[in-house]
Amino acid sequence: MEIESFDPMIKIDAGFCGECVSCIRACPFEALTLDEKANRVVLDPEKCQACGVCYGTCPSGAITSIYYDISSLLEKVRSGLSKGVKRVVITCKASTPGTETLLKVIGEPSMDNIIHLLLPCVGRIPGDFYLKVISEGVTKIDLMPCESSHCRFEQGSIIATGKAAILRRVVCQLGYPSDTITIHHNAMMSESDADKCIGCGRCMEVCPYDAITMEDVELRLEELVLKTRKSKIDPEKCTDCGACGIQCPVGAIVVDRIFRTSDMNVGTACDEKGVG
């Protein structure tokens, strides 16, 4: 059975793929295309945002998510260290902030000051990776996982937070500062602007999680009463993949970001246990 692998985002099993192109139609980032000569679906890793829409849409289960090659991550970190950059920032690809917001959160003036690792899931990095890069010269690691309620991978954010808490204790015992590893929780919140919404329903049609419904509303213009529809987003179902915002023809759906520093970062973990 032929297996088509794309590192580091998804894996497409050609043996199960029926070439229905449902994944191509559903992808909000146009990251999937059909190679008609090779008769297979092709992924553009640069466009893929690891949102999960494609493998949630595939009727035959031919698409599964994979993570990343740790050796390639180490190579990137070492490349940055060779240039004198000693701060690593690891963000989830599906919810990573823009450059301006990212720099504001970590307090750096330029992206040249950091080694940025953009991954499908922060929680899937093994603990020895952190210890390895610290031992090789990294002085600061910032983690930005998705908010746990919006994580697209099973318990990815919870795993990332718990792993970071344990590692902070370990690095303290090794003599490093308590803030060597810092975690910043990142949540994306989708909202529909009723004043802009034209009730076309395209957002509801494209949403892979059934998180959007259209509600009947009345608009009053003096004595005239108009009946129309407005979109409503259920925050319990929404995973903020961004598909609705991309499809909205009038920009009525806005995705905003909220950052908060984890309570794990507060306190003097090293002082409590001692160093050395």
Secondary structure by P-SEA (a helix, b strand, c coil): cbbbbccccccccccccccccccccccccccccccccccbbbbcccccccccccccccccccbbbbbbcaaaaaaaaaaaaaacccbbbbbcccccccaaaaaaaaccccccccccccccccccccaaaaaaaaaacccbbbbbbcccccccccaaaaaaaaaaaaaaaaaaaaccccccbbbbbbbbbbbbcccccccccccccccccccbbbbbbbbbcccbbbbbbbbbbcccccccccccccccccccbbbbbbbbbbcccccccccccccc
